[in-house]
Amino acid sequence: MSVGDQFFIAFLSYSRKDTELAKLLIERLQDAKIAFDQDDIRGGEDWQRKIEDLINRANNFIFLTTHNALTSEFCRWKLD
């Protein structure tokens, strides 16, 4: 099954400033199929469209709530 056909348990939204924390969370949840932009978006793809697609194919939305995420315009876009 290609990434384009998969459904996910959740999509992880986070600030790039918190990438290490997000990677740690993904590692801890290794048995769950979590959509993570750094794993599921290829270079050259329309990343905004791909993120919308990943969110739509996830049963849940995890917002890694940090100061960086709360002040990120792009994180707020994903919440809308």
C-alpha positions in Angstrom: 0.0 0.0 0.0 1.5 3.4 -1.0 1.5 6.3 1.4 -1.2 7.9 -0.7 -3.6 5.0 0.1 -2.9 4.6 3.8 -5.1 5.7 6.6 -3.6 6.9 9.9 -4.5 6.6 13.5 -3.6 10.3 13.9 -1.8 13.2 12.3 0.8 15.0 14.5 0.9 18.8 14.3 3.9 20.5 15.8 6.1 23.5 15.4 9.4 22.9 13.5 11.1 24.4 16.6 9.9 21.3 18.5 11.1 18.7 15.9 13.2 16.8 18.4 10.2 16.5 20.8 7.9 15.4 18.0 10.4 12.8 16.8 10.6 11.5 20.4 6.8 11.2 20.6 6.7 9.4 17.2 9.4 7.0 18.5 7.4 6.3 21.6 4.3 5.6 19.6 6.2 3.4 17.1 3.5 0.8 16.8 0.8 3.3 16.0 0.5 4.6 12.4 0.9 8.3 13.0 1.2 10.7 10.0 4.4 12.7 10.4 5.3 15.2 7.8 9.0 14.4 7.8 8.2 10.7 7.0 5.1 11.1 4.8 5.8 14.1 2.6 8.4 13.7 -0.2 10.5 16.6 -1.5 8.9 18.5 -4.3 5.3 17.6 -3.2 2.8 20.4 -2.7 3.2 20.2 1.1 0.1 22.2 2.1 -2.1 20.0 -0.1 -0.3 16.9 1.3 -0.8 17.9 4.9 -4.5 18.5 4.3 -4.7 15.0 2.7 -2.8 13.5 5.7 -5.2 15.2 8.2 -8.2 14.0 6.2 -7.0 10.4 6.3 -6.3 10.4 10.0 -8.9 9.3 12.6 -7.4 11.8 15.1 -5.4 15.0 15.2 -2.6 15.4 17.8 -1.6 19.0 18.4 1.7 19.0 20.3 0.9 22.0 22.5 4.0 24.0 23.1 4.7 27.7 23.2 6.3 27.4 19.8 3.2 25.7 18.3 0.8 28.1 19.9 2.6 31.1 18.4 3.1 29.4 15.0 0.9 30.8 12.2 1.3 27.5 10.3 0.2 25.4 13.3 -2.9 27.6 13.6 -3.6 27.0 9.9 -3.6 23.3 10.5 -6.1 23.8 13.3 -8.5 25.7 11.1 
